[in-house]
Amino acid sequence: MINISKWALTTLCAALLAGCGGSTDTAEKLADSLDMDGQYKMVVNMATAGYSTQYSHVPAASIKKVIQEHVSKDDLKDVFVESYASSFDDDELELIIKANKDPANAMAIIMNSEDGRALAQKAVKVQNSLMADMQKAFTDVDEDIQEELADLNNESRS
């Protein structure tokens, strides 16, 4: 069986239930049902690894702290909520939440029908869009992060 994270599964389910409209409250309920803390840690760790190559004199823990000061869990959750609220109505979001609670059955539905497989391929686009939005959240504060890391890098050299 393919090992798929809840985040990826939710994206697949979202693609299956594509619609328009949306509800911020229900999208927030969906975000609360996911492991947003785990996703945030993963994003911060990936960003830390990226910045570490540029600022080799700054300890990873310090880089991580700077990133966390500029991009909070709430920032990334807001990006997720806005993305899903603008793409799905309340009923669709509720269905995504239900599917997320029973991932084995959700995957069976997706993989056992031609339409499901086609929509699963579209999920890549949804995931890319969400990742692009999250990357933009970092881009908006990247200059501040880099300035702070450059200062720390220079201090470490001295």
C-alpha positions in Angstrom: 0.0 0.0 0.0 1.2 3.5 -0.8 2.1 5.5 2.3 0.3 8.8 2.0 0.3 11.6 4.6 -3.0 13.0 5.8 -2.1 16.3 4.2 -1.7 14.6 0.8 -4.9 12.5 1.3 -6.8 15.7 2.2 -5.5 17.3 -1.0 -6.7 14.2 -3.0 -10.1 14.4 -1.4 -10.2 18.1 -2.1 -9.6 17.5 -5.7 -12.4 14.9 -5.8 -14.8 17.4 -4.3 -13.7 20.4 -6.4 -16.2 23.3 -6.3 -16.4 26.9 -5.7 -17.7 29.2 -3.0 -16.5 28.3 0.5 -16.7 28.8 4.1 -13.8 30.0 6.2 -15.3 28.5 9.4 -15.6 25.0 7.8 -12.1 25.3 6.2 -10.7 26.2 9.6 -12.5 23.1 11.1 -10.7 21.1 8.4 -7.4 22.6 9.3 -8.0 21.8 12.9 -8.7 18.2 12.0 -5.3 17.9 10.4 -1.8 17.8 11.9 -1.0 21.4 11.2 1.7 21.4 13.9 3.4 18.5 12.1 3.1 20.3 8.7 4.5 23.5 10.2 7.5 21.7 11.7 8.1 20.1 8.3 8.0 23.4 6.5 10.2 25.1 9.1 12.7 22.2 8.9 12.8 22.4 5.1 13.3 26.2 5.2 16.0 25.7 7.9 17.9 23.3 5.6 17.7 25.7 2.7 18.9 28.7 4.7 21.7 26.6 6.3 23.5 26.3 3.0 23.7 30.1 2.7 24.5 30.8 6.4 26.9 28.1 7.3 28.2 29.9 10.4 24.7 30.1 12.0 23.6 27.1 14.0 20.5 25.4 12.7 18.6 26.1 15.9 19.2 29.8 15.5 18.0 29.7 11.9 14.9 27.8 12.9 14.2 30.4 15.6 14.5 33.3 13.1 12.1 31.5 10.7 9.6 30.8 13.5 9.7 34.5 14.4 8.8 35.6 10.9 6.4 32.8 9.8 4.1 31.4 12.5 1.9 28.3 12.5 -1.1 30.6 12.3 0.3 32.2 9.1 0.5 28.8 7.4 -2.8 27.7 8.7 -4.3 31.0 7.4 -2.9 30.2 3.9 -4.5 26.7 4.1 -7.8 28.0 5.3 -8.0 30.8 2.6 -7.1 28.3 -0.1 -9.7 25.8 0.9 -12.4 28.3 1.8 -12.1 29.9 -1.7 -12.3 26.5 -3.5 -15.0 24.6 -1.6 -18.4 25.2 -0.2 -19.5 24.0 3.3 -20.8 20.6 2.2 -17.7 19.8 0.3 -15.5 20.8 3.2 -17.6 18.6 5.5 -17.1 15.7 3.1 -13.4 16.3 3.1 -13.4 16.3 6.9 -15.3 13.0 6.9 -13.0 11.4 4.3 -10.0 12.5 6.3 -11.4 10.6 9.3 -11.5 7.3 7.2 -8.5 7.5 4.9 -8.5 3.8 3.9 -12.0 4.1 2.4 -11.3 7.4 0.8 -8.3 6.0 -1.0 -10.3 3.0 -2.1 -12.9 5.2 -3.7 -10.2 7.3 -5.4 -8.2 4.3 -6.8 -11.1 2.1 -7.8 -12.8 4.4 -10.3 -11.5 5.9 -13.5 -13.0 9.3 -12.5 -11.4 9.0 -9.1 -8.0 8.3 -10.6 -8.4 11.2 -13.0 -9.3 13.5 -10.2 -6.4 12.2 -8.1 -4.1 13.4 -10.9 -5.7 16.8 -10.6 -4.9 16.8 -6.9 -1.3 17.5 -7.9 -2.5 20.9 -9.2 -4.3 21.6 -6.0 -1.2 20.6 -3.9 1.0 22.8 -6.2 -1.3 25.7 -5.7 -1.3 25.3 -2.0 2.5 24.9 -1.9 2.9 28.0 -4.1 0.7 30.0 -1.6 2.8 28.7 1.3 6.0 29.6 -0.6 4.6 33.1 -1.1 4.1 33.4 2.7 7.8 32.8 3.0 8.7 35.1 0.1 6.9 37.9 1.7 9.2 37.7 4.7 12.3 36.3 3.1 14.2 39.6 3.0 13.7 40.1 6.7 14.8 36.5 7.4 17.9 36.9 5.3 18.9 40.2 6.9 18.6 38.7 10.3 20.5 35.6 9.3 23.2 37.7 7.6 23.7 39.6 10.9 23.9 36.4 12.8 26.4 34.9 10.2 28.6 38.0 10.5 28.5 37.9 14.3 29.5 34.2 14.3 32.5 35.0 12.1 33.7 37.7 14.4 
